Amino acid sequence: MKYTDQFEQEDNKMSFLDHLDALRGHLVRSAIAILVLGIVAFSFKSIVFDGIILGPKSIDFITYRLFCWLGEQYSLLKGLCVQEIPFVVINIDMTGQFMQHITISIIAGFVIAFPYIIWEFWRFVKPGLKAREIKAARGMIFYISVLFFAGVSFGYFLLAPLSILFLGSYQVSPEVLNQITLSSYIGTLTTLVLATGLIFELPVLAYFLAQIGFVTAAFLRSSRRIATVINLILAAIITPSDVGSMILMAIPLLLLYEISITVVARVEREKARKNE
């Protein structure tokens, strides 16, 4: 039994193997999308690496220029202006640059294809939902994609530059020079960017948990103090050891938590109205 749009009919029943076969089809199409977009990214090596990946290593990066502009406008912030990036990126493995090129191409393919991947996942779960559940989830692909790209942008333009600048300039002694391997640099950058992109999905997660009655707005409000501590711990895990990056990560986490409370409260109001 093939998985097509006709499975949206309520009368259709699918066995476990049918579901598994359907899931495999969605995963294969998602993988093909990532592969195709990854090949495109692989072909534009100069743009991907010189313009994007190694961007936070250049003093001309937009975030550093913004800091310098703020320093010119406000004398108290003059110390924010970045004059140099005191480290170099090196490669010590024979296949290091080639493998990192492939890795970044796959990651770029995943990021660009993210809305399509979510759409494929939605096509998989939609036939098992009721009409009111489908209606409640309307526009969810858009919101999930927007939150993901907002998180990726936050991680790339704010969190990653500050973390890279701090870690790349930190020295235990002037006698020790910082020569960062390409794999270490890319690993730090991609971890921060992808982690923030996924964490920004917190309101969406809260929405679905509220739909199944797992969380309530009252519970989230009463758990603010615990949530604040958890957010700080999570921010410390995601970011490097500098306090500035941790605080910078904790602020949107707290904001997302408050947005989640609003989302859950709205779901509860809609449920109450339907029950009436």
Beta strands, then each sheet from edge to edge (+ up, - down):
strand 1: 88-90
strand 2: 179-181
sheet 1: 1+ 2+
end
